C-alpha cells in the first residue's frame, strides 16, 4: 500500500464509496443489490467453499463445482435472467426507448 499514490485510498475503491453496497446505493440500485447480490455473492466469493467440493467415492476423485449442487442451477438461471431483464429495463428507461410492451411480458415473476 505504501507504493500507491497519495491521492489513492485503497479502502475507498468503489467509486469513492466505502463499500460495494454504498456504491450501488448511490446509483439507486438498492433493490437490485438486495435481490441479486445478496443471493449470488456467496457463490461468487466462495464463502461456502466446502459446499463446492464433492468427493466421489466410486471414482476416488474430488470434484469442484461452480454451484454447490445441481439443485442451485435453476435458481441461478432464474437470477441471471432477472439480472438481464433489469439491465434491459434500465437501458429502456434511461434512453426512453419505449420498449415497455416488449419487456413487460418478460418481467421476472417475483417482480410482478
Phi, psi and omega per residue, in radians:
X1 nan -0.409 -3.137
X2 -1.146 -0.362 -3.093
X3 -1.480 -0.140 3.139
X4 -1.270 2.572 3.051
X5 -1.026 2.662 -3.061
X6 -1.089 -0.426 -3.119
X7 -1.536 0.043 -3.138
X8 -1.781 2.107 3.102
X9 -1.830 1.801 -3.086
X10 -1.138 -0.337 3.129
X11 -1.474 -0.106 -3.142
X12 -2.302 1.267 -3.011
X13 -1.920 0.084 3.112
X14 -1.706 1.344 -3.118
X15 0.942 0.663 3.124
X16 1.466 0.056 3.140
X17 -1.693 2.856 -3.101
X18 -1.372 -0.329 -3.117
X19 -2.681 2.906 3.068
X20 -1.076 -0.710 3.128
X21 -1.029 -0.728 3.125
X22 -1.179 -0.660 3.105
X23 -1.122 -0.751 3.110
X24 -1.131 -0.716 3.128
X25 -1.049 -0.687 -3.131
X26 -1.164 -0.350 3.114
X27 -1.712 0.191 -3.107
X28 1.035 0.741 -3.128
X29 -1.998 0.525 -3.095
X30 -1.022 -0.719 -3.135
X31 -1.119 -0.791 3.124
X32 -1.041 -0.778 3.126
X33 -1.070 -0.828 -3.089
X34 -1.113 -0.696 -3.072
X35 -1.386 -0.840 -2.990
X36 -1.671 -0.929 -3.007
X37 -1.090 -0.807 -3.137
X38 -1.052 -0.636 -3.108
X39 -1.321 -0.656 -3.010
X40 -1.724 -0.243 -3.017
X41 -1.140 -0.549 3.134
X42 -1.141 -0.593 3.088
X43 -1.234 -0.795 -3.075
X44 -1.160 -0.629 -3.066
X45 -1.646 -0.111 3.120
X46 1.216 0.448 -3.139
X47 -1.059 -0.474 3.126
X48 -1.932 0.811 -3.024
X49 -0.904 -0.740 -3.109
X50 -1.042 -0.534 3.110
X51 -1.238 -0.291 -3.118
X52 -1.579 -0.124 -3.110
X53 -1.906 2.211 3.127
X54 -2.272 2.447 3.120
X55 -1.830 2.213 3.115
X56 -1.756 1.881 -3.098
X57 -1.131 -0.581 -3.102
X58 -1.124 -0.660 -3.096
X59 -1.853 -0.125 -3.095
X60 1.036 0.666 -3.117
X61 -2.065 2.607 3.013
X62 -1.730 2.289 -3.141
X63 -2.013 2.400 3.064
X64 -1.889 2.213 -3.070
X65 -1.963 2.502 3.072
X66 -1.111 -0.768 3.074
X67 -1.902 2.644 -3.093
X68 -0.955 -0.629 3.072
X69 -2.740 2.952 3.120
X70 -1.076 -0.400 3.124
X71 -1.068 -0.397 -3.091
X72 -1.499 -0.187 -3.041
X73 -1.088 -0.807 -3.107
X74 -1.082 -0.787 3.129
X75 -1.082 -0.743 3.142
X76 -1.203 -0.648 3.084
X77 -1.122 -0.711 3.116
X78 -1.101 -0.768 3.139
X79 -1.161 -0.678 3.118
X80 -1.101 -0.735 3.103
X81 -1.103 -0.719 -3.138
X82 -1.160 -0.670 3.104
X83 -1.116 -0.759 3.112
X84 -1.084 -0.757 3.119
X85 -1.085 -0.777 -3.123
X86 -1.056 -0.708 3.115
X87 -1.131 -0.780 3.127
X88 -1.099 -0.727 3.138
X89 -1.129 -0.705 3.141
X90 -1.152 -0.741 3.093
X91 -1.086 -0.762 3.118
X92 -1.021 -0.828 -3.131
X93 -1.137 -0.846 -3.062
X94 -1.129 -0.666 -3.083
X95 -1.664 -0.039 3.133
X96 1.055 0.759 -3.058
X97 -1.376 -0.263 3.116
X98 1.050 0.704 3.081
X99 -1.699 0.391 -3.099
X100 -0.973 -0.773 -3.105
X101 -1.108 -0.512 3.124
X102 -1.419 -0.699 -3.073
X103 -1.379 -0.629 -3.036
X104 -0.964 -0.739 3.131
X105 -1.111 -0.289 -3.114
X106 -1.769 0.078 3.132
X107 -0.984 2.338 3.107
X108 -0.966 2.396 -3.059
X109 -0.955 -0.719 -3.095
X110 -1.294 0.042 3.083
X111 -1.864 0.043 -3.097
X112 -1.254 nan nan
